Amino acid sequence: MSRNMLSLKTLALVGAILAYAGAVVYGDIMFLQTVSIAFPDSGIFASLAIAGALVTALSALVLPVALHWWFSPGLQFVAGVIFWAVDIAALMMNSILAYQVASGGAIDPWIETWRSWSPATPMLAVLGWGIMFLLDESHKMRHAIAELEADQIDIYANRLRAAAKSQDVSDQITQAARQAAWDFSQRLNSAHLPPTPIVTSANGSQQPPNGQPPQTQTQAQGQLPNP
């Protein structure tokens, strides 16, 4: 491309941007003429109301840039084009409404219907940009990672439940329960029962009274005998 062609292209691009921005600003100024009667007379709330009324124009200015450099191909791009078209249509309807109200003539029935919805035009930006962020690829990636982590947690939990029902784990739990019961019985005996006296019989042998069997060496040492 020659320098002259590049210069003409740049000039056309700048002219298109200025024309587009001028039309958007015109549409929002017309909208302000319609809704400004409901704004506070002065103060910060009046400034905030004006700023809120300008978001429709701001969306119209930003959307072409987002479509060109941000929105990913597919659902987000299609939704962005629809959002852009609806936003421009709202600016157009507001301009027609503002003109018919300012001219003092009869207002068309369909414009009169739009008049009740016109003050809510800035809410298009809330809905539209919210959908754009939900459809963003980074949001999908976070959802995919969260779903993968949830699946891994479910798999791990299922494996734990299956392992808890295995014979090896059951045997270990039984052995631990037997050891705990034995330890408890030893503590109970040592806390509440006096030591068993040893009585010497006539033949010289030693045995507990009342025919009780003598303690084995293992029991005397407080160790768990083999089952």
Secondary structure as the mmCIF struct_conf table of DSSP 4:
data_model
#
loop_
_struct_conf.conf_type_id
_struct_conf.id
_struct_conf.beg_label_comp_id
_struct_conf.beg_label_asym_id
_struct_conf.beg_label_seq_id
_struct_conf.end_label_comp_id
_struct_conf.end_label_asym_id
_struct_conf.end_label_seq_id
HELX_RH_AL_P HELX_RH_AL_P1 ARG A 3 VAL A 35
HELX_RH_3T_P HELX_RH_3T_P1 SER A 36 ALA A 38
BEND BEND1 PHE A 39 PHE A 39
BEND BEND2 ASP A 41 GLY A 43
HELX_RH_AL_P HELX_RH_AL_P2 ILE A 44 ALA A 53
TURN_TY1_P TURN_TY1_P1 LEU A 54 LEU A 54
HELX_RH_AL_P HELX_RH_AL_P3 VAL A 55 TRP A 69
TURN_TY1_P TURN_TY1_P2 TRP A 70 TRP A 70
HELX_LH_PP_P HELX_LH_PP_P1 PHE A 71 SER A 72
TURN_TY1_P TURN_TY1_P3 PRO A 73 GLY A 74
HELX_RH_AL_P HELX_RH_AL_P4 LEU A 75 SER A 103
TURN_TY1_P TURN_TY1_P4 GLY A 104 GLY A 104
BEND BEND3 GLY A 105 GLY A 105
HELX_LH_PP_P HELX_LH_PP_P2 ALA A 106 ASP A 108
HELX_RH_AL_P HELX_RH_AL_P5 PRO A 109 TRP A 117
HELX_RH_3T_P HELX_RH_3T_P2 SER A 118 ALA A 120
TURN_TY1_P TURN_TY1_P5 THR A 121 PRO A 122
HELX_RH_AL_P HELX_RH_AL_P6 MET A 123 LEU A 134
TURN_TY1_P TURN_TY1_P6 LEU A 135 LEU A 135
BEND BEND4 ASP A 136 ASP A 136
HELX_RH_AL_P HELX_RH_AL_P7 GLU A 137 ALA A 164
TURN_TY1_P TURN_TY1_P7 LYS A 165 LYS A 165
BEND BEND5 SER A 166 SER A 166
HELX_RH_AL_P HELX_RH_AL_P8 GLN A 167 HIS A 192
HELX_LH_PP_P HELX_LH_PP_P3 PRO A 194 PRO A 197
STRN STRN1 VAL A 199 THR A 200
TURN_TY1_P TURN_TY1_P8 ALA A 202 ASN A 203
BEND BEND6 GLY A 204 GLY A 204
STRN STRN2 GLN A 206 GLN A 207
HELX_RH_3T_P HELX_RH_3T_P3 PRO A 209 GLY A 211
HELX_LH_PP_P HELX_LH_PP_P4 GLN A 212 THR A 216
HELX_RH_AL_P HELX_RH_AL_P9 GLN A 217 ALA A 220
TURN_TY1_P TURN_TY1_P9 GLN A 221 GLY A 222
HELX_LH_PP_P HELX_LH_PP_P5 GLN A 223 ASN A 226
#
